[in-house]
């Protein structure tokens, strides 16, 4: 299970870790891009997706968000695309 306390933003350039609450997009030291570490998405089954309402929250398990979903702007059927090299579950 993913734990927000073990997640961090790590610079792809210099490796420096930044806390999630820093709300940064770039490293303060080298201005490199920050990658999310300590999070492994749980991909929802296709059968489960078919029963969920359209929108981003149908993929809640795959998002690094730990608050209950529910905020919406009326978005539509947000597609989930396969990442090359990652297994697809049915």
C-alpha positions as a Python dict, from the first residue, in 0.01 Angstrom:
ca = {
    (1, 'X'): (0, 0, 0),
    (2, 'X'): (122, 348, -81),
    (3, 'X'): (189, 581, 207),
    (4, 'X'): (206, 958, 152),
    (5, 'X'): (469, 982, 427),
    (6, 'X'): (714, 774, 221),
    (7, 'X'): (657, 964, -102),
    (8, 'X'): (890, 1241, -214),
    (9, 'X'): (986, 1446, -516),
    (10, 'X'): (1337, 1355, -636),
    (11, 'X'): (1535, 1561, -882),
    (12, 'X'): (1612, 1372, -1204),
    (13, 'X'): (1929, 1581, -1242),
    (14, 'X'): (2106, 1587, -907),
    (15, 'X'): (1900, 1342, -698),
    (16, 'X'): (1801, 1588, -426),
    (17, 'X'): (1478, 1497, -246),
    (18, 'X'): (1203, 1751, -193),
    (19, 'X'): (905, 1708, 38),
    (20, 'X'): (565, 1688, -130),
    (21, 'X'): (446, 1993, 62),
    (22, 'X'): (712, 2210, -105),
    (23, 'X'): (482, 2225, -411),
    (24, 'X'): (779, 2257, -645),
    (25, 'X'): (808, 2156, -1011),
    (26, 'X'): (1182, 2212, -1041),
    (27, 'X'): (1478, 2139, -813),
    (28, 'X'): (1585, 2433, -598),
    (29, 'X'): (1953, 2341, -652),
    (30, 'X'): (1991, 2255, -1022),
    (31, 'X'): (1644, 2336, -1163),
    (32, 'X'): (1605, 1975, -1284),
    (33, 'X'): (1265, 1811, -1322),
    (34, 'X'): (1119, 1648, -1009),
    (35, 'X'): (994, 1289, -1026),
    (36, 'X'): (752, 1133, -776),
    (37, 'X'): (913, 848, -578),
    (38, 'X'): (764, 607, -329),
    (39, 'X'): (436, 561, -517),
    (40, 'X'): (327, 252, -708),
    (41, 'X'): (-8, 292, -885),
    (42, 'X'): (-266, 18, -846),
    (43, 'X'): (-430, -24, -1183),
    (44, 'X'): (-807, -78, -1170),
    (45, 'X'): (-953, -380, -1348),
    (46, 'X'): (-1135, -317, -1677),
    (47, 'X'): (-1453, -472, -1530),
    (48, 'X'): (-1443, -225, -1241),
    (49, 'X'): (-1391, 71, -1474),
    (50, 'X'): (-1699, -28, -1672),
    (51, 'X'): (-1918, 23, -1363),
    (52, 'X'): (-1776, 361, -1262),
    (53, 'X'): (-1896, 707, -1357),
    (54, 'X'): (-1707, 885, -1636),
    (55, 'X'): (-1425, 1112, -1529),
    (56, 'X'): (-1083, 1121, -1374),
    (57, 'X'): (-1188, 964, -1042),
    (58, 'X'): (-1268, 632, -1207),
    (59, 'X'): (-890, 583, -1199),
    (60, 'X'): (-846, 687, -833),
    (61, 'X'): (-623, 389, -743),
    (62, 'X'): (-373, 492, -1009),
    (63, 'X'): (-340, 850, -879),
    (64, 'X'): (-106, 962, -599),
    (65, 'X'): (-395, 1121, -409),
    (66, 'X'): (-494, 1001, -64),
    (67, 'X'): (-797, 1214, 8),
    (68, 'X'): (-1141, 1083, -82),
    (69, 'X'): (-1225, 1160, -445),
    (70, 'X'): (-1523, 1371, -523),
    (71, 'X'): (-1410, 1705, -659),
    (72, 'X'): (-1504, 1725, -1023),
    (73, 'X'): (-1541, 1984, -1295),
    (74, 'X'): (-1774, 1765, -1500),
    (75, 'X'): (-1491, 1615, -1704),
    (76, 'X'): (-1579, 1336, -1944),
    (77, 'X'): (-1436, 997, -2025),
    (78, 'X'): (-1070, 1049, -1941),
    (79, 'X'): (-876, 776, -2126),
    (80, 'X'): (-620, 559, -1952),
    (81, 'X'): (-325, 489, -2178),
    (82, 'X'): (-81, 203, -2142),
    (83, 'X'): (272, 289, -2038),
    (84, 'X'): (525, 103, -2254),
    (85, 'X'): (678, -184, -2059),
    (86, 'X'): (405, -198, -1796),
    (87, 'X'): (168, -494, -1764),
    (88, 'X'): (-200, -441, -1840),
    (89, 'X'): (-457, -599, -1607),
    (90, 'X'): (-806, -698, -1718),
}
